Amino acid sequence: MVAIVVAVAAVDQAVKQYMLSTLEPGIAQPVIGDWFRWLLIFNPGAAFGMGENTTWLFTTIQLAFVLGTLASAYFIRDRPSAVGLALIGGGALGNLLDRLLRAPGFWFGHVVDFISVGNFAIFNLADASINVGVAVFLIAMLTEERRHAA
């Protein structure tokens, strides 16, 4: 689990750094027409622009989740559940690093978002990892009894 958490966060940070060096904030770069594009923004809140004035709260929640994921790594024996939680923890760590190390300052940093699809929210790889991790974890929970009965 720890390896997945660290790998997800490292890839997320590397891609964010690349996007910061190649994109201008607020200027869309079409990838697949106007439907899929790169669009660099700095997000102080959560998904869909919610909670812009509560950056500290999201930082605290992300830190708690990363620490909880790492603490639970020793106890979780179900591989799909472990992968799901690790993907969530890795995404949380990727965004936590932004909140700790980026402007406007420690604990209040803005998350780098750059993936824009249609009229949907603008997000990053850490966000995608969190969503995939939630799906994997839920499927693992719903199928755990059946998988272990076989």
JOSULNOR-V469049 format. One record per backbone hydrogen bond with DSSP energy under -0.5 kcal/mol. NH is the residue of the N-H (numbers start at 1). CO is the residue of the C=O. If there is no record, write none. Layout:
<<NH;CO> <NH;CO>>
This chain:
<<5;1> <6;2> <7;3> <8;4> <9;5> <10;6> <11;7> <12;8> <13;9> <14;10> <15;11> <16;12> <17;13> <18;14> <19;15> <20;16> <21;17> <22;18> <23;19> <26;40> <27;24> <28;26> <29;38> <30;28> <31;33> <31;36> <32;36> <35;32> <36;32> <37;116> <38;29> <39;114> <41;113> <43;41> <43;111> <44;42> <46;50> <49;46> <50;47> <52;49> <54;51> <57;54> <58;54> <59;55> <60;56> <61;57> <62;58> <63;59> <64;60> <65;61> <66;62> <67;63> <68;64> <69;65> <70;66> <71;67> <72;68> <73;69> <74;71> <75;72> <76;72> <77;75> <79;77> <82;78> <83;79> <84;80> <85;81> <86;82> <87;83> <88;84> <89;85> <90;86> <91;87> <92;88> <93;89> <94;90> <95;91> <96;92> <97;93> <98;94> <99;95> <100;96> <101;97> <102;98> <105;102> <107;99> <108;105> <109;99> <109;105> <110;103> <111;43> <113;41> <113;111> <114;123> <115;123> <116;37> <116;114> <117;115> <117;121> <118;35> <118;116> <120;117> <123;115> <128;124> <129;125> <130;126> <131;127> <132;128> <133;129> <134;130> <135;131> <136;132> <137;133> <138;134> <139;135> <140;136> <141;137> <142;138> <143;139> <144;140> <147;143> <148;144> <149;145> <150;146>>
